Amino acid sequence: MGEVSFNLTPVAEKPSRRYRKGSKYDPILDAFTAGEARLVEVSVEGKEANYLRIQLNMRIDARNLRGVKVSVVNNVAYLEK
């Protein structure tokens, strides 16, 4: 078997994971929370309602938006306060 060249370097701790600071779905949530409507239908071109629900729920959790809920009925996504 051939030998492998390698290097081990001691470190104090692992670096924290880098996350994106925003999302392309943030403007949807910003517009909804700034608006007066308590219930709106949401659609994004090229995205299915269930995929949109998952993405919006992840952003709601990441931003700690209390009182905002996403639901899907008959393949249509809705945001409600």
TACORSUL-V53199 format. One record per pair of residues at least 24 apart in sequence whose C-alpha atoms are under 6 Angstrom apart, sorted by the first residue. I is the first residue (numbers start at 0). J is the second residue. If there is no record, write none. Layout:
# TACORSUL-V53199
i/j
I/J
I/J
This chain:
# TACORSUL-V53199
i/j
37/79
37/80
38/78
38/79
39/77
39/78
40/76
40/77
41/76
41/77
48/74
48/75
48/76
